[in-house]
């Protein structure tokens, strides 16, 4: 009877999973920073622009994010 080879689960880097998201078309998008405090002087237009998601640029960044959050594409 052959022994089973155990497959290990990979741990997700939680900060990465909270900051990045995979779209339905497979594009990796990120949230913008600077939304937590010191926003009273900021214009309404600038604050509205902070809420939108931005696609991640650079193959190296995308590779690193996919390594830190290996199960992101499953969601």
C-alpha atoms as a printed R data frame, in Angstrom:
   type eleno elety resid chain resno       x      y       z
1  ATOM     1    CA   UNK     A     1   0.000  0.000   0.000
2  ATOM     2    CA   UNK     A     2   1.662  3.310  -1.102
3  ATOM     3    CA   UNK     A     3   1.930  6.101   1.426
4  ATOM     4    CA   UNK     A     4   0.134  9.354   0.748
5  ATOM     5    CA   UNK     A     5   2.176 12.470   0.127
6  ATOM     6    CA   UNK     A     6   0.938 15.227   2.408
7  ATOM     7    CA   UNK     A     7   0.164 18.579   0.759
8  ATOM     8    CA   UNK     A     8   0.743 21.593   2.913
9  ATOM     9    CA   UNK     A     9  -1.556 24.572   3.219
10 ATOM    10    CA   UNK     A    10   0.024 27.968   2.646
11 ATOM    11    CA   UNK     A    11  -0.684 30.799   5.049
12 ATOM    12    CA   UNK     A    12  -2.128 33.997   3.578
13 ATOM    13    CA   UNK     A    13  -0.486 37.298   4.469
14 ATOM    14    CA   UNK     A    14  -3.525 39.021   5.997
15 ATOM    15    CA   UNK     A    15  -2.423 42.618   5.321
16 ATOM    16    CA   UNK     A    16  -2.028 41.759   1.635
17 ATOM    17    CA   UNK     A    17  -5.458 40.137   1.417
18 ATOM    18    CA   UNK     A    18  -7.049 43.234   2.964
19 ATOM    19    CA   UNK     A    19  -5.301 45.720   0.649
20 ATOM    20    CA   UNK     A    20  -5.591 43.957  -2.705
21 ATOM    21    CA   UNK     A    21  -8.428 42.341  -4.640
22 ATOM    22    CA   UNK     A    22  -8.704 40.299  -7.815
23 ATOM    23    CA   UNK     A    23 -11.349 41.388 -10.327
24 ATOM    24    CA   UNK     A    24 -13.521 39.015 -12.318
25 ATOM    25    CA   UNK     A    25 -11.338 39.488 -15.383
26 ATOM    26    CA   UNK     A    26  -8.238 38.534 -13.352
27 ATOM    27    CA   UNK     A    27  -6.832 42.037 -12.891
28 ATOM    28    CA   UNK     A    28  -5.164 42.829  -9.562
29 ATOM    29    CA   UNK     A    29  -6.420 46.091  -8.012
30 ATOM    30    CA   UNK     A    30  -5.412 47.977  -4.886
31 ATOM    31    CA   UNK     A    31  -6.993 50.512  -2.561
32 ATOM    32    CA   UNK     A    32  -5.592 54.003  -2.074
33 ATOM    33    CA   UNK     A    33  -4.069 55.173   1.181
34 ATOM    34    CA   UNK     A    34  -4.608 58.373   3.153
35 ATOM    35    CA   UNK     A    35  -8.255 57.817   4.054
36 ATOM    36    CA   UNK     A    36  -8.068 57.547   7.813
37 ATOM    37    CA   UNK     A    37  -7.377 60.974   9.325
38 ATOM    38    CA   UNK     A    38  -6.341 64.614   8.566
39 ATOM    39    CA   UNK     A    39  -9.030 64.893   5.883
40 ATOM    40    CA   UNK     A    40 -10.797 68.078   6.974
41 ATOM    41    CA   UNK     A    41  -8.738 70.333   4.702
42 ATOM    42    CA   UNK     A    42  -9.031 67.973   1.742
43 ATOM    43    CA   UNK     A    43 -11.530 68.821  -0.986
44 ATOM    44    CA   UNK     A    44 -14.580 66.638  -1.538
45 ATOM    45    CA   UNK     A    45 -13.373 65.736  -5.024
46 ATOM    46    CA   UNK     A    46 -10.027 64.502  -3.706
47 ATOM    47    CA   UNK     A    47 -11.737 62.475  -0.976
48 ATOM    48    CA   UNK     A    48 -14.055 60.900  -3.560
49 ATOM    49    CA   UNK     A    49 -11.067 59.958  -5.725
50 ATOM    50    CA   UNK     A    50  -9.474 58.139  -2.770
51 ATOM    51    CA   UNK     A    51 -12.291 55.593  -2.683
52 ATOM    52    CA   UNK     A    52 -11.684 54.124  -6.158
53 ATOM    53    CA   UNK     A    53  -9.555 51.057  -6.824
54 ATOM    54    CA   UNK     A    54  -6.399 51.336  -8.944
55 ATOM    55    CA   UNK     A    55  -4.838 48.510 -11.014
56 ATOM    56    CA   UNK     A    56  -1.443 47.307  -9.774
57 ATOM    57    CA   UNK     A    57   1.401 48.193 -12.148
58 ATOM    58    CA   UNK     A    58   4.601 46.167 -12.494
59 ATOM    59    CA   UNK     A    59   5.163 42.450 -12.952
60 ATOM    60    CA   UNK     A    60   7.370 42.233  -9.863
61 ATOM    61    CA   UNK     A    61   4.703 43.690  -7.590
62 ATOM    62    CA   UNK     A    62   2.026 41.370  -8.984
63 ATOM    63    CA   UNK     A    63   4.286 38.339  -8.522
64 ATOM    64    CA   UNK     A    64   5.001 39.275  -4.898
65 ATOM    65    CA   UNK     A    65   1.326 39.870  -4.077
66 ATOM    66    CA   UNK     A    66   0.316 36.532  -5.597
67 ATOM    67    CA   UNK     A    67   2.965 34.799  -3.499
68 ATOM    68    CA   UNK     A    68   1.777 36.488  -0.290
69 ATOM    69    CA   UNK     A    69  -1.897 35.717  -0.968
70 ATOM    70    CA   UNK     A    70  -1.888 32.379  -2.842
71 ATOM    71    CA   UNK     A    71  -5.654 31.760  -2.607
72 ATOM    72    CA   UNK     A    72  -6.743 35.249  -3.702
73 ATOM    73    CA   UNK     A    73  -7.680 34.085  -7.198
74 ATOM    74    CA   UNK     A    74 -10.137 31.546  -5.750
75 ATOM    75    CA   UNK     A    75 -12.416 34.207  -4.255
